[in-house]
Amino acid sequence: MTLGLLLAGAACAQAEAKTEADGIAFDCAPPSIPAIQVGMGRYLAELGIPPSLYVATRNPQTGVLNYALRTSADDHNTLDLFQRPGYEVGQDTVMLPRLHRPPEAVQTVSKKEIVLALMQHGRRTTFSGAACDVQALKDHVGLRQNIVAWTEHLHWVWPDGGSAQWHTRYWRKGTPTPGQPLHTALLDAFTHQDRYTIGCYTATKLVLLQGIIDFYRRVKEDPATWQLVTQRVQLDGDPLVHIEPGDMWQFEEDFDPSEQDRPGKLMRIQENVAPTNFVPGDWAYMVNTDPHTHHKTGYEGSNALYLGRNRFDDYFNDHDHAYSYEEKLGEVFQWRNGVFSRSRDADKIQPLNAQDIQKLGLKPVQGGLVKGYRVVPYLFAFEQLPAMANP
């Protein structure tokens, strides 16, 4: 089964995605455009992305400067970028700190792959206002890479319907214990992972919170933004609540209408993203559409964090730290067949072919499992964040 086969016959679904001005767009005042063009040329060259791989255009009516891959307009796939001839996508090595232990070298998604994915057709990422600066893009790419890096080697404990367990020296359930700084409590969760029994929803929020706080505190060394993020997530006293916008869950049967317009503390929704278009650091959601197993605790759906290189999160190291796109879809689909353990329930697995995977990759209203949005980080230091309601 190849990723190329997944694209065959998907034109009707892809037509729903916005294809005009796909890629990276700078919606900026005319005087700032020349500096952005120069800066983008240098940045892409530094990443090893030659002009032969992308096209830069400027809309004569709107003045928007756009960067898109030189792929066909109906090519929305980002999952195979690391395999495409001529793209030469490798990996980057980053150092991650540990609590009271030496730092650890981790191989993770390259910044080059992140930028290539942002320039692929199937979605538009716009930089405007204070973000009319190539540095805003560089920060966004670095932030996404840091989120992925913290996801690479996880082995938290799956609760399997039981209650969550936390290292009580640092956490009282999902809140840091009094006197423990948030960044220290987070680092313990990634250092002493066997002391944490959590579900994939909590795991996703932990990774995003750690990736974002660590980026501004340690990687970029931006105290102002680090404090802004920390204060924002602790406004209601619970840093792991409301990280994502409320309307991410409006499809759920028990959705609270009062949550409809609640902004996320750290993330926003990017709507109408094409199938197979994932940028490393994206939070996607795969719904278990089977009415019988959907209500089983922990199996309502899968919070899928994309890691690049056709790899999705494996928070509990059940599958050598990552699942491919096909495997992730297959995992959620097989729950309806009673496959809750690949080893224990192997005889219940229903084989899936390329056409099955293609269909499962569509939106639930089209018979698939994948919601048509991605949840992505704010441009923290380059935009006015939406106000949060006082607790």
C-alpha positions, 0 to 999 in steps of 0.5 A: 500500500503506497501513499500515492494510491491514497490520493486516487479518486479523492478529487471530490473531497479535495475540491472542498478544500480552499485551493486559492493561494494555497501555501504560505501567504504574507498579507502585508502592506506593500512597503514591507513586501521587498524585505519579506521577499529577500528574507524568504529567499535567504531562509528557504536557501538556508533550509536547502529548499531551492527555487526549483521546488517552489513558486513565489507569486504576488496577487495583483489585486490584493497584493498578497505574497504567496509561496507554494510548492511546484506541485499540481494544484490537486496535490495536497499530500504532505505525508510522502514529502520525505520520500519524494525524489529531489526534495532531500528531506532528512531529520534534525537532531535536537537536545532535550533537557531532562529533570536532574538528568543529562540532556538527551539527543533526539532525532526529529522532523526537519525544519525543511520538511515543516516548511515544505508541508506549509507550502503544499497545496490543500491549506493556506497559512497566512501571516499578516499584521505584526506577523508580516515578518519572516521571523514570525514564520521561523518561530512558527516552524521552530515551535512546531519542531519543538512540539514534535521533538517532545513527542518522539520517545514517549512511554506513558502508561495507558489507563485502559478505562481506569483513573489517571495517575500523576507523580504527586510530588509535582502534580495534583491530578492535572494541576502542579502542586503548590510551589512547583513551577509549571515548567518543572512539573511538565519536565518531570512528566517527560523525565519520569514517564512511568509515573504517569497514567494518562489518556491520549487527550491529556497526553496531547495537551501535555505535549503541546503545553510542554513544546510551547512553554519550552520553546519560548523559555529555553529554545528561543529564550524569550522571557516575555512570551514564555510568561505570557503563555504561562499566565494564559494557561494558568488563568483559571488555575488549570493549565491543561484545560481549554488549551484548544478552542471549544468548537473543536468538539461541537460534533460530540453528542454532549457538546455544551453550546456555551463552548462554541465561541470559547477560544483556545488558550494555545491553539486555534482551528484551521478549517477546510484542510484537504485530506492527507494534508498534515503539517508536523505539529498539527493536532488532528482528530480521528473519530470512532464512528462506530455507534457501539464502541464510540462510547467505550471510555478512551475509544471515542476517537484518537487525538492524532499529533502529526510528527512528519515523515508519515508518523503519528504519535504513539504516547504509550510506545505500543508501536515503536513510538509512532504509527503511520497514517495507514496504521493510525486510521486502521487502529481507530477503525479496528475498534469496531471489530473489538481490536483493543490490543493488536496482540491479544485481539489479532484474530479480530483484525479486518484487513484493509486495502488502499481503497479502504484507507482512502475512504477512512481518510475522508471526513466523517460526513463522507464516510471517513474518520478524519475531521476536516480541520487541524488545530494549530498553535498561535503566532504567539509573539506576532499576534494579539491573542484572543481574550480569555474569560475570567474564571 
